[in-house]
Amino acid sequence: MRILTGLAMLMVLCAGTLQAQRWDDRHDDRGGWGDTPIEFGIRGGYDFSEDTGIAGAQIRVPIIEQLFIMPSADVFFDESPTEWQANADLAIRPDDFGGIYAGAGAAFMKRDETVDDDDDVQVGYNLFAGIDGGSILDTNLIPFVEARWTDMDDYDPFRLMAGFNVPLD
């Protein structure tokens, strides 16, 4: 749990630093990230492999207009052998496809598969695809739905996630 808390704090600190840098880039005529804001979001979902619920958070940091770094972290409910998962993903969202996006990245998962309380963190990869909706009414809430596949050595869960992103700009 300390690792998850540390990752969440790091994401928030990085978001503030990157947002300030982005503001400078947009106001000095040297280019920059354009009008694509950094977004913070919360999400929930379902792990079909473990038959359990999920809650998490993410941040989307634009690198260029259609390419994003998307770190995220999730915790799992019930008596699932998966306790938490942190992701370091890269996503592309082409303008011509509306809100559809796809990507891949690294997955870091804490699983307790045995009764010996082994605290090993497994490393694998993610593949995901999703769609962003438009803003809800006159708010900054942007809904999304995402399908995510994670592959570890002996474990490959499928998860369906949904949530909201909010531009930090």
Secondary structure, 3 states (H helix, E strand, C coil): CHHHHHHHHHHHHHHHHHHHHHHHHHCCCCCCCCCCCCEEEEEEEEECCCCEEEEEEEEEEEEECCEEEEEEEEEECCCCCEEEEEEEEEEECCHHHCCEEEEEEEEEEEECCCCCCCCCEEEEEEEEEEEECCCCCCCCCEEEEEEEEEECCCCCCEEEEEEEEEECC
